[in-house]
Amino acid sequence: MCEDASMKMLEKECLSLEYYPHLANLCKNSEQNVRVVALRILTKFALVYPEEKVMASKGFKIRLHDDAFSIVCDAMNDLEVKVRAQAANLLGFFENVTESFLDQTLDKKLMRNMTMLNTNVRNTKNALSAGVSYIGGWTTGKKMGEDMPIEKLEDESQSLIPTGSCGAFVTALEDEFMAVRQAAVYSLGKLARNRPVFASACIDHLADMFNDEIQQIRLDAIRALTPLVSHGLLYRDQLDTILTVLDDATADNRMALHTLLAKSNLADSNCVSQCLKKLLHSLRRFPMDKFSIFGCLSGIGQNHSSLVQPLVNDLLDVHPIFDTPEQSIDDDFYLARLILVLNAASHRSVLCSLIPSYALKHYRYLRRSWPEIVPKILEFDHEKLHQCDSSPFLCPFLAVGPEDKTIEKENDAKTARVLEPSREFRNNETIRFVAGLPTGIFIRILLCNVTDEELNRFRIQIEYPDQTFDLHRPRRGDFLRLDSATVHLQTNVVVSAQRWATSASVIFTPGILSTKSDESVAQRIVGKGPKDSLNQHIMPFASAENIARKCRISFNIHPMQQA
């Protein structure tokens, strides 16, 4: 009943300042639902009247926005989990709070700039500093000419914020309940996003949450820290904590950390070497993360070209005197180091002279295969630039060329990259299961240039050897959006078939249902029918390795009779 009344008040925005003191008192009410609703309405007051001056609980006049913020911070000490979780979530709405109030949430000890003396004590200090030998006022009456005793104020009476509100985020991040910690991580990341100084102070606190026992909180902490790392430097001790996520068994956490490292600012070359060592170890343990790790090293190289320069000889095994043999381009660990160096060379041309000659061939291959990972290096493309000078000779022949055709830009094409299972598994292994019973095949795909509306129409076509098909619809929770254009899909595709004499191939094709599709086709999770009837309904994704081809995942399966 209280929640319904509060929602009506918020919708009509019938907020009068005369109610503010009463709401502040209701935040201490004995009923937890009353306290929760009072905190919500108090936050609405802070958003509507941020600059109004109100009388704080200590008798000082401060901004309403700051006073409401301190009250919500104090609610982090509430005995009820529901109240603490609501308070932690509401803290993220105070984006206009004063810097000193915000800094106090990370320190449980009262800061000097968060105290204010009353008038008598201020006059006393001013008089003493001016050299006055006595101070007028009432004395004890036991001595002639005795001065007025100076009143000593406790910290609680001097503070602009209740002592219980100090270190509100520290308290919330250490809370024993998941709901409180998760809300605190979200609010802390939201408040620090546009405050570079505060963001630098938050890095250590959010990095500590990478060791949380709950997987979702670890993922939320990585996402919250990702936009903040550009505001400060990551040092070796911080990296020791952050890089532990590379050993996480959850692929979503590892990929989120790859994105974080790609945007980070590392302190020195030792930090770059430490990141590379951990990423190569992760590549050895999780080979299905290869493309995500390559993308991470691409970002590190572009952001730290000056720090990569002293590491080039060690990374590429270049000897200062003897010629080194050409390394195999099939070696993923060599490719990882080469991608780091090439991205650094794209921003620092002096590195091109340190790269061995055989790496030029590898650069052209990588540039052709993964243009989004290996950028253009002008020093290596001088031959193409020379050919551009012949344009006056070639321009007259353009009129006799082929007709213009509208070609979809590669950057705008919807592509899919298969991360798991590996190509070796798909080619060499056979999935056996009991005939007539459904079984799930685990796959991980990286989707590019997909909108949220298109995800609702995303399907995976399962083509059987008898030319029939199934349509599998992943759950909403199987999608994880990494950025505005990239989505990570992790799902179990359900397959079912009757007994076969031998193993045969089934083909998975990710695609999007056309808006013209029949409603019954669009709504069902699994559908079965002849292959020809599907062509007019689904639009397949292109392969990220070759945009001219469709993304098709082939498996060998063998439905067997139960023994």
Backbone torsions as a table, in degrees:
resi	resn	phi	psi	omega
1	MET	NA	-41.3	179.0
2	CYS	-64.6	-38.5	-178.6
3	GLU	-67.0	-39.5	178.9
4	ASP	-63.0	-42.3	179.6
5	ALA	-64.9	-39.4	-179.7
6	SER	-67.1	-38.1	-179.9
7	MET	-65.9	-38.2	177.3
8	LYS	-64.0	-39.5	179.4
9	MET	-65.4	-39.8	-179.4
10	LEU	-68.3	-38.6	-179.7
11	GLU	-64.7	-41.8	-178.8
12	LYS	-82.2	-14.1	-178.3
13	GLU	54.3	40.9	177.4
14	CYS	-87.8	67.9	-176.8
15	LEU	-106.2	118.7	177.7
16	SER	-113.9	139.7	-176.1
17	LEU	-63.9	-20.8	-179.1
18	GLU	-68.6	-20.2	179.2
19	TYR	-85.1	-11.5	-173.0
20	TYR	-60.8	-47.4	179.1
21	PRO	-59.9	-35.1	179.4
22	HIS	-67.6	-39.5	178.4
23	LEU	-65.5	-38.5	178.0
24	ALA	-61.4	-36.6	177.4
25	ASN	-71.6	-34.6	179.8
26	LEU	-66.9	-20.2	177.1
27	CYS	-67.6	-11.1	176.3
28	LYS	-108.2	12.9	-178.0
29	ASN	-63.4	154.5	-177.8
30	SER	-74.1	-20.0	-179.4
31	GLU	-92.2	127.0	-174.6
32	GLN	-66.8	-35.6	179.4
33	ASN	-65.7	-34.5	176.9
34	VAL	-66.1	-41.6	179.8
35	ARG	-64.6	-40.0	179.7
36	VAL	-63.2	-47.3	-179.1
37	VAL	-66.4	-39.3	179.1
38	ALA	-62.6	-38.4	178.1
39	LEU	-65.3	-37.9	179.0
40	ARG	-65.1	-46.9	-178.9
41	ILE	-67.6	-35.6	177.5
42	LEU	-61.3	-39.4	177.2
43	THR	-64.8	-37.2	177.3
44	LYS	-64.8	-39.5	175.0
45	PHE	-58.1	-43.7	-178.1
46	ALA	-64.4	-31.1	179.5
47	LEU	-79.3	-30.4	-177.5
48	VAL	-85.9	-40.1	-178.0
49	TYR	-121.7	65.0	-174.7
50	PRO	-68.2	-33.6	-172.8
51	GLU	-98.9	1.5	178.7
52	GLU	-68.2	142.5	178.5
53	LYS	-90.7	129.8	178.8
54	VAL	-129.5	162.4	179.6
55	MET	-87.2	116.8	179.8
56	ALA	-74.0	171.6	-177.4
57	SER	-66.1	-19.9	179.9
58	LYS	-93.0	3.3	178.4
59	GLY	90.1	11.1	177.4
60	PHE	-104.2	152.5	174.5
61	LYS	-94.0	123.3	179.3
62	ILE	-137.2	171.9	177.8
63	ARG	-62.5	141.7	178.7
64	LEU	-61.0	-37.7	-179.6
65	HIS	-60.3	-42.5	-179.4
66	ASP	-71.7	-38.6	-179.8
67	ASP	-65.8	-43.6	177.7
68	ALA	-63.5	-37.5	178.3
69	PHE	-61.9	-42.4	179.7
70	SER	-66.7	-34.3	178.5
71	ILE	-67.9	-42.0	178.1
72	VAL	-66.3	-37.6	176.7
73	CYS	-62.0	-40.3	179.9
74	ASP	-64.9	-27.3	178.5
75	ALA	-69.0	-11.1	176.7
76	MET	-68.0	-12.8	177.3
77	ASN	-97.0	8.7	-178.9
78	ASP	-64.9	151.8	-179.0
79	LEU	-76.4	-23.4	-176.4
80	GLU	-91.6	134.7	-179.9
81	VAL	-63.9	-38.5	-178.3
82	LYS	-61.1	-40.2	-179.6
83	VAL	-69.9	-42.9	-179.5
84	ARG	-64.7	-41.1	179.0
85	ALA	-65.2	-39.9	178.4
86	GLN	-66.2	-41.3	179.1
87	ALA	-64.5	-42.5	179.1
88	ALA	-63.1	-36.4	178.7
89	ASN	-71.5	-38.3	-178.2
90	LEU	-70.9	-23.4	-179.8
91	LEU	-60.1	-28.4	-179.6
92	GLY	-69.8	-12.9	-179.8
93	PHE	-86.4	-11.4	-177.0
94	PHE	-89.7	68.4	-176.0
95	GLU	-79.9	-13.9	-179.7
96	ASN	-105.7	18.7	-178.6
97	VAL	-69.8	150.6	179.5
98	THR	-63.6	145.5	-175.2
99	GLU	-58.5	-40.9	-177.5
100	SER	-64.4	-38.1	177.0
101	PHE	-65.5	-38.8	-178.8
102	LEU	-69.7	-41.0	179.1
103	ASP	-64.2	-30.8	-178.6
104	GLN	-66.6	-22.6	-179.4
105	THR	-70.0	-15.3	179.5
106	LEU	-101.6	3.3	-178.0
107	ASP	-136.1	120.8	-179.8
108	LYS	-76.4	-14.1	176.9
109	LYS	-91.6	135.1	-177.0
110	LEU	-63.9	126.5	179.8
111	MET	-78.4	156.2	-177.4
112	ARG	-64.9	-36.3	-177.5
113	ASN	-79.4	3.1	177.6
114	MET	-106.6	19.5	178.4
115	THR	-118.0	153.9	177.9
116	MET	-146.7	128.2	180.0
117	LEU	-85.6	152.0	177.3
118	ASN	-77.9	176.2	-171.3
119	THR	-64.2	-42.7	-176.9
120	ASN	-63.4	-45.1	-177.9
121	VAL	-69.4	-35.5	178.6
122	ARG	-64.5	-42.1	177.5
123	ASN	-65.0	-36.3	178.7
124	THR	-63.2	-45.7	-179.6
125	LYS	-66.7	-37.3	178.6
126	ASN	-64.7	-39.4	-179.7
127	ALA	-67.8	-42.2	179.4
128	LEU	-65.3	-38.6	178.8
129	SER	-68.8	-24.7	179.0
130	ALA	-84.1	-4.0	176.6
131	GLY	88.4	16.3	179.3
132	VAL	-73.0	132.9	-175.2
133	SER	-82.7	-17.5	179.2
134	TYR	-141.4	160.9	-178.9
135	ILE	-129.5	123.9	-178.7
136	GLY	-66.5	147.1	178.4
137	GLY	152.9	180.0	-179.4
138	TRP	-73.8	140.3	178.4
139	THR	-114.2	-178.8	179.4
140	THR	-76.3	-20.1	179.2
141	GLY	81.5	8.3	-178.9
142	LYS	-96.9	-16.3	-178.2
143	LYS	-133.5	148.4	176.8
144	MET	-73.8	131.9	177.0
145	GLY	68.0	23.2	-179.3
146	GLU	-72.2	137.7	178.1
147	ASP	-74.0	159.8	173.4
148	MET	-68.1	131.0	177.8
149	PRO	-66.3	136.7	-179.3
150	ILE	-76.9	127.2	-178.8
151	GLU	-75.3	129.5	178.9
152	LYS	-98.8	120.0	-178.3
153	LEU	-94.3	141.8	174.7
154	GLU	-77.7	162.3	-179.2
155	ASP	-60.5	-36.7	-177.8
156	GLU	-63.4	-36.9	-178.0
157	SER	-78.9	-17.6	-178.7
158	GLN	-92.3	-20.2	-169.4
159	SER	-76.4	145.6	173.7
160	LEU	-78.6	-15.5	-176.2
161	ILE	-129.7	142.6	177.6
162	PRO	-57.4	142.3	-178.1
163	THR	-58.8	-32.7	178.1
164	GLY	-66.5	-18.0	179.6
165	SER	-83.5	-14.9	-179.2
166	CYS	-65.6	136.0	179.9
167	GLY	66.6	37.7	-176.4
168	ALA	-62.0	-43.4	-179.5
169	PHE	-70.0	-34.9	176.8
170	VAL	-62.7	-43.5	178.0
171	THR	-63.4	-42.2	-177.7
172	ALA	-67.7	-40.4	-178.9
173	LEU	-69.9	-20.2	178.3
174	GLU	-97.4	4.0	-177.0
175	ASP	-63.8	148.7	-177.0
176	GLU	-78.4	-13.8	-176.6
177	PHE	-102.0	138.2	-176.4
178	MET	-61.8	-40.0	-176.0
179	ALA	-61.0	-36.7	-179.5
180	VAL	-72.7	-45.9	-178.7
181	ARG	-64.0	-40.8	-178.8
182	GLN	-65.0	-43.4	178.3
183	ALA	-65.9	-36.5	179.9
184	ALA	-67.2	-39.6	177.6
185	VAL	-61.8	-43.7	179.6
186	TYR	-63.1	-47.0	-177.2
187	SER	-67.1	-40.4	-179.4
188	LEU	-63.8	-43.2	177.4
189	GLY	-65.3	-35.3	-179.7
190	LYS	-69.1	-41.7	-178.7
191	LEU	-72.0	-31.1	-176.0
192	ALA	-86.5	-7.2	-172.5
193	ARG	-60.9	-40.1	-176.5
194	ASN	-110.1	20.4	180.0
195	ARG	-128.0	94.0	-174.4
196	PRO	-57.7	-42.8	-177.7
197	VAL	-66.8	-46.2	179.0
198	PHE	-66.0	-34.8	178.8
199	ALA	-62.6	-39.7	178.4
200	SER	-63.0	-36.3	179.3
201	ALA	-73.2	-22.9	-177.2
202	CYS	-83.8	-14.9	-173.0
203	ILE	-59.2	-46.2	-178.6
204	ASP	-64.0	-40.3	-177.5
205	HIS	-67.4	-42.7	179.4
206	LEU	-72.8	-33.5	178.3
207	ALA	-64.4	-34.1	177.3
208	ASP	-64.1	-26.6	179.9
209	MET	-74.7	-8.4	176.6
210	PHE	-66.8	-17.5	179.7
211	ASN	-97.5	10.5	-179.4
212	ASP	-63.8	149.0	-177.7
213	GLU	-74.8	-17.8	-179.0
214	ILE	-94.0	126.9	-176.3
215	GLN	-62.9	-40.6	-177.5
216	GLN	-65.8	-35.4	178.5
217	ILE	-69.3	-38.7	176.4
218	ARG	-61.1	-42.1	179.2
219	LEU	-66.4	-42.4	178.6
220	ASP	-63.6	-37.3	178.8
221	ALA	-65.7	-39.1	177.9
222	ILE	-65.1	-43.5	179.4
223	ARG	-65.2	-38.2	-179.9
224	ALA	-69.3	-34.3	-177.2
225	LEU	-80.7	-23.2	-174.9
226	THR	-55.9	-49.6	179.0
227	PRO	-73.9	-8.1	-176.8
228	LEU	-93.2	-22.6	-173.3
229	VAL	-66.9	-20.8	179.1
230	SER	-73.5	-12.2	-178.5
231	HIS	-90.0	-7.5	-177.9
232	GLY	-150.7	-178.7	179.4
233	LEU	-102.6	143.6	174.5
234	LEU	-99.1	123.8	-179.4
235	TYR	-100.7	174.3	-172.1
236	ARG	-61.4	-42.0	-179.1
237	ASP	-66.2	-34.8	176.6
238	GLN	-70.2	-38.1	179.1
239	LEU	-65.0	-32.7	178.4
240	ASP	-58.1	-36.4	178.2
241	THR	-79.0	-43.6	-174.9
242	ILE	-67.3	-40.9	-173.7
243	LEU	-73.4	-7.9	176.3
244	THR	-64.8	-22.0	-179.7
245	VAL	-67.7	-21.3	179.2
246	LEU	-64.8	-17.6	176.3
247	ASP	-95.9	4.7	-179.8
248	ASP	-65.9	140.0	-179.7
249	ALA	-75.3	-14.6	-178.5
250	THR	-89.5	124.2	-177.3
251	ALA	-65.8	-34.3	-179.4
252	ASP	-61.3	-41.0	179.6
253	ASN	-66.4	-41.3	-179.3
254	ARG	-65.1	-42.8	-179.4
255	MET	-68.4	-36.0	176.8
256	ALA	-65.0	-37.3	177.9
257	LEU	-69.2	-34.1	175.4
258	HIS	-58.9	-42.0	177.8
259	THR	-64.6	-39.5	179.3
260	LEU	-63.7	-46.8	-178.3
261	LEU	-64.9	-32.8	179.8
262	ALA	-66.2	-24.4	-179.0
263	LYS	-101.9	-0.5	-172.2
264	SER	-82.6	163.6	174.1
265	ASN	-115.0	111.1	-178.1
266	LEU	-88.4	150.4	-171.0
267	ALA	-75.4	-40.9	-175.4
268	ASP	-153.2	-178.4	-177.8
269	SER	-66.3	-30.9	177.9
270	ASN	-63.4	-34.9	177.4
271	CYS	-68.0	-39.5	176.7
272	VAL	-62.6	-44.7	178.7
273	SER	-63.6	-37.3	178.5
274	GLN	-65.7	-42.9	177.9
275	CYS	-62.8	-44.4	-179.8
276	LEU	-61.8	-42.7	-179.7
277	LYS	-61.7	-44.4	179.9
278	LYS	-67.9	-38.3	179.6
279	LEU	-67.3	-38.4	177.2
280	LEU	-67.1	-36.8	175.6
281	HIS	-64.7	-40.0	177.1
282	SER	-66.1	-36.2	177.8
283	LEU	-64.4	-36.0	178.1
284	ARG	-69.7	-35.8	-177.5
285	ARG	-83.6	-36.7	-178.8
286	PHE	-124.9	77.2	-178.0
287	PRO	-62.7	-19.6	178.9
288	MET	-71.5	-11.9	177.5
289	ASP	-89.6	15.5	-171.4
290	LYS	-55.8	-51.1	-174.9
291	PHE	-69.1	-34.7	177.2
292	SER	-67.3	-39.4	177.9
293	ILE	-67.7	-39.9	176.8
294	PHE	-60.8	-41.9	177.8
295	GLY	-64.7	-36.3	177.3
296	CYS	-64.7	-45.7	178.9
297	LEU	-65.4	-30.4	175.9
298	SER	-62.5	-45.2	178.7
299	GLY	-67.0	-39.9	178.8
300	ILE	-63.2	-41.7	-179.9
301	GLY	-64.5	-41.4	-179.2
302	GLN	-69.1	-32.9	-177.8
303	ASN	-86.0	-13.8	-174.2
304	HIS	-135.9	48.3	-178.1
305	SER	-62.1	-38.6	-179.5
306	SER	-70.0	-29.4	179.3
307	LEU	-80.8	-23.7	179.0
308	VAL	-78.3	-27.4	-174.4
309	GLN	-53.9	-47.9	179.6
310	PRO	-70.6	-6.9	-178.0
311	LEU	-101.8	-3.3	-170.8
312	VAL	-60.5	-47.1	-176.9
313	ASN	-61.3	-39.2	178.4
314	ASP	-73.0	-36.4	-177.9
315	LEU	-67.5	-39.7	-176.9
316	LEU	-102.0	7.4	179.1
317	ASP	55.1	45.4	179.6
318	VAL	-88.9	126.0	178.3
319	HIS	-91.8	137.8	-176.9
320	PRO	-67.2	-19.4	-176.7
321	ILE	-116.6	-52.7	-173.7
322	PHE	-89.1	150.4	174.2
323	ASP	-71.7	138.1	179.9
324	THR	-98.3	142.8	179.3
325	PRO	-66.9	152.6	179.8
326	GLU	-68.0	132.8	-179.9
327	GLN	-86.7	154.5	-176.1
328	SER	-77.1	133.5	178.7
329	ILE	-76.4	-9.9	176.4
330	ASP	-82.6	-6.8	178.6
331	ASP	-83.2	111.3	-177.2
332	ASP	-64.7	-31.3	-179.4
333	PHE	-71.4	-37.0	174.0
334	TYR	-66.6	-40.6	178.5
335	LEU	-61.3	-39.7	-179.9
336	ALA	-61.7	-45.9	179.1
337	ARG	-66.8	-38.6	-179.7
338	LEU	-66.1	-39.8	178.5
339	ILE	-62.3	-39.8	177.1
340	LEU	-61.0	-44.4	-177.6
341	VAL	-70.1	-43.0	-178.0
342	LEU	-64.1	-39.1	178.4
343	ASN	-68.1	-35.7	175.1
344	ALA	-67.2	-37.3	179.9
345	ALA	-67.5	-26.1	179.2
346	SER	-67.6	-19.7	178.4
347	HIS	-111.7	-5.6	-179.0
348	ARG	-143.7	97.4	-171.2
349	SER	-64.2	-23.2	-178.4
350	VAL	-64.7	-21.4	179.0
351	LEU	-69.1	-23.7	-178.1
352	CYS	-62.1	-31.2	179.5
353	SER	-74.7	-16.5	179.9
354	LEU	-92.3	-12.0	-177.4
355	ILE	-83.5	130.9	179.9
356	PRO	-63.1	157.8	-173.4
357	SER	-65.0	-35.4	-178.1
358	TYR	-66.7	-22.5	179.2
359	ALA	-69.4	-17.5	177.6
360	LEU	-64.6	-40.1	176.4
361	LYS	-64.5	-40.0	179.2
362	HIS	-66.7	-35.7	177.2
363	TYR	-61.2	-44.6	-179.1
364	ARG	-64.4	-38.2	178.2
365	TYR	-66.3	-46.6	-179.0
366	LEU	-67.1	-37.1	178.9
367	ARG	-63.2	-35.3	178.9
368	ARG	-76.6	-36.9	-175.3
369	SER	-82.3	-44.9	-175.2
370	TRP	-129.5	72.7	-178.9
371	PRO	-65.1	-22.8	179.5
372	GLU	-78.6	-15.4	-179.8
373	ILE	-101.8	-38.5	-179.2
374	VAL	-108.5	110.9	-177.6
375	PRO	-78.3	172.8	179.0
376	LYS	-76.3	135.1	176.3
377	ILE	-115.0	112.2	-173.3
378	LEU	-62.2	-34.5	-179.0
379	GLU	-65.5	-26.7	179.0
380	PHE	-89.9	-12.4	-177.3
381	ASP	-107.4	28.1	-177.0
382	HIS	-65.9	-28.7	179.0
383	GLU	-67.8	-39.8	177.6
384	LYS	-66.0	-37.8	178.2
385	LEU	-65.3	-33.9	178.2
386	HIS	-67.1	-36.9	179.0
387	GLN	-68.2	-26.4	178.6
388	CYS	-66.6	-22.2	-179.9
389	ASP	-71.0	-13.8	-179.6
390	SER	-89.2	14.7	-178.5
391	SER	-59.8	-37.7	177.8
392	PRO	-60.3	-29.6	179.2
393	PHE	-78.8	-32.8	-174.9
394	LEU	-88.4	-23.2	-175.2
395	CYS	-58.2	-40.6	-179.9
396	PRO	-61.5	-22.1	-177.2
397	PHE	-88.1	-4.3	-179.6
398	LEU	-67.3	-28.0	-177.6
399	ALA	-67.2	-25.2	-177.6
400	VAL	-98.5	10.8	-179.6
401	GLY	-78.7	-179.6	179.7
402	PRO	-67.1	162.7	179.7
403	GLU	-67.2	150.0	178.8
404	ASP	-68.7	138.0	176.9
405	LYS	-130.2	141.8	179.6
406	THR	-77.8	115.3	-178.7
407	ILE	-113.4	130.9	-179.7
408	GLU	-67.8	133.4	179.5
409	LYS	-64.5	141.7	-178.9
410	GLU	-63.9	-33.5	-178.5
411	ASN	-71.0	-22.6	-177.7
412	ASP	-98.9	-5.8	-176.1
413	ALA	-73.2	147.2	176.2
414	LYS	-84.9	113.9	-176.0
415	THR	-122.2	158.6	178.2
416	ALA	-134.2	133.5	177.6
417	ARG	-118.8	124.5	-178.5
418	VAL	-81.6	120.2	179.7
419	LEU	-97.6	-35.0	-177.0
420	GLU	-155.7	137.3	3.2
421	PRO	-75.6	164.7	-176.1
422	SER	-72.0	163.8	178.9
423	ARG	-62.9	-36.3	179.3
424	GLU	-64.0	-40.4	178.7
425	PHE	-64.8	-42.9	-178.1
426	ARG	-66.3	-31.9	-177.3
427	ASN	-84.6	-27.5	-169.9
428	ASN	-112.3	-18.6	-174.5
429	GLU	-105.3	150.6	176.2
430	THR	-119.5	129.1	-179.9
431	ILE	-91.0	116.2	-178.3
432	ARG	-107.4	140.3	178.8
433	PHE	-155.0	168.6	-177.1
434	VAL	-73.8	129.8	-178.9
435	ALA	-62.5	139.8	177.7
436	GLY	86.5	-12.5	179.1
437	LEU	-107.2	139.1	179.9
438	PRO	-72.4	147.4	175.4
439	THR	-138.0	154.0	-177.9
440	GLY	-105.8	135.2	176.2
441	ILE	-110.9	119.6	-175.5
442	PHE	-78.6	130.2	176.0
443	ILE	-137.2	153.3	173.5
444	ARG	-130.7	127.6	-176.6
445	ILE	-132.1	143.2	174.5
446	LEU	-105.3	114.3	-177.2
447	LEU	-100.3	136.0	-178.5
448	CYS	-118.5	143.0	176.2
449	ASN	61.4	49.3	179.7
450	VAL	-119.8	130.9	177.7
451	THR	-89.6	165.6	179.0
452	ASP	-64.2	-35.0	179.2
453	GLU	-66.6	-36.2	179.7
454	GLU	-72.9	-26.4	177.1
455	LEU	-65.3	-29.8	177.3
456	ASN	-66.8	-23.7	-179.8
457	ARG	-106.9	14.8	-179.1
458	PHE	-77.0	135.8	177.1
459	ARG	-139.3	159.5	172.4
460	ILE	-117.7	116.0	179.2
461	GLN	-80.7	131.6	177.6
462	ILE	-112.6	111.4	-177.2
463	GLU	-102.1	122.7	-179.2
464	TYR	-95.2	163.5	-179.0
465	PRO	-62.4	-23.5	179.9
466	ASP	-85.8	16.7	176.3
467	GLN	68.9	17.2	171.1
468	THR	-99.0	165.6	-175.7
469	PHE	-139.5	157.5	168.9
470	ASP	-120.5	153.5	172.5
471	LEU	-115.4	120.1	178.4
472	HIS	-104.7	129.9	178.4
473	ARG	-108.9	111.4	179.3
474	PRO	-65.0	154.3	175.4
475	ARG	-70.6	157.8	-179.7
476	ARG	-62.6	-34.6	-179.6
477	GLY	-72.3	-11.0	178.3
478	ASP	-76.4	-14.6	-179.2
479	PHE	-95.7	136.8	175.0
480	LEU	-130.9	114.7	-179.9
481	ARG	-82.2	118.7	179.6
482	LEU	-84.6	-37.4	175.3
483	ASP	-154.4	-169.0	-174.4
484	SER	-64.7	-22.2	-175.0
485	ALA	-118.5	-11.5	-172.0
486	THR	-118.4	135.1	179.5
487	VAL	-130.4	134.6	176.9
488	HIS	-101.3	123.7	-179.8
489	LEU	-109.7	129.0	178.1
490	GLN	-135.4	110.3	-172.1
491	THR	-151.1	163.6	172.8
492	ASN	-106.0	114.8	-179.1
493	VAL	-85.2	125.1	-176.4
494	VAL	-84.7	124.9	175.3
495	VAL	-123.9	151.7	179.4
496	SER	-155.3	140.3	179.9
497	ALA	-159.1	160.0	175.5
498	GLN	-78.9	177.3	-173.9
499	ARG	-64.9	133.3	175.9
500	TRP	-113.6	149.6	178.1
501	ALA	-71.9	-38.0	178.8
502	THR	-134.4	172.2	177.5
503	SER	-75.7	152.4	178.6
504	ALA	-148.0	170.8	-174.1
505	SER	-96.5	138.9	166.8
506	VAL	-115.7	150.0	-174.1
507	ILE	-121.8	126.8	174.4
508	PHE	-98.2	131.4	177.6
509	THR	-129.5	109.4	176.3
510	PRO	-73.1	141.4	-179.3
511	GLY	-164.3	-179.4	-178.7
512	ILE	-122.4	132.3	177.4
513	LEU	-67.0	137.8	177.9
514	SER	-68.4	148.8	178.1
515	THR	-66.3	-17.1	178.8
516	LYS	-88.3	1.5	-176.6
517	SER	-66.6	155.4	176.3
518	ASP	-64.1	140.0	-175.0
519	GLU	-60.8	-35.6	179.8
520	SER	-66.1	-33.0	177.6
521	VAL	-71.6	-38.6	-175.6
522	ALA	-71.3	-28.8	-172.5
523	GLN	-91.5	-25.9	-174.4
524	ARG	-76.2	146.9	-179.6
525	ILE	-79.8	-44.7	178.0
526	VAL	-128.0	129.8	177.3
527	GLY	-132.2	153.8	-177.8
528	LYS	-133.4	142.2	-179.6
529	GLY	178.2	178.6	177.8
530	PRO	-67.8	151.0	-174.9
531	LYS	-64.3	-36.1	-175.6
532	ASP	-62.9	-29.5	-177.7
533	SER	-75.0	-10.1	-177.2
534	LEU	-89.3	-24.4	-172.0
535	ASN	-58.4	-31.2	-177.3
536	GLN	-87.5	-0.5	-175.6
537	HIS	-109.2	-36.8	-170.0
538	ILE	-114.5	141.5	176.8
539	MET	-111.9	107.4	-174.5
540	PRO	-71.0	154.6	175.1
541	PHE	-79.9	151.4	173.4
542	ALA	-83.4	155.5	178.0
543	SER	-76.1	135.9	179.4
544	ALA	-68.2	-28.1	178.3
545	GLU	-73.0	-35.5	179.8
546	ASN	-144.9	104.9	-173.3
547	ILE	-66.3	-16.9	180.0
548	ALA	-78.0	-10.6	-178.2
549	ARG	-112.7	154.6	175.1
550	LYS	-78.0	150.3	175.9
551	CYS	-80.0	114.0	-178.5
552	ARG	-130.9	130.1	-178.5
553	ILE	-114.2	116.0	-175.6
554	SER	-103.6	134.0	177.1
555	PHE	-127.4	149.4	169.7
556	ASN	-98.5	120.6	178.5
557	ILE	-123.5	157.5	179.8
558	HIS	-145.3	93.7	173.5
559	PRO	-67.9	125.5	-174.8
560	MET	-121.3	156.8	177.8
561	GLN	-76.8	138.3	-178.4
562	GLN	-67.1	133.5	-177.4
563	ALA	-71.3	NA	NA
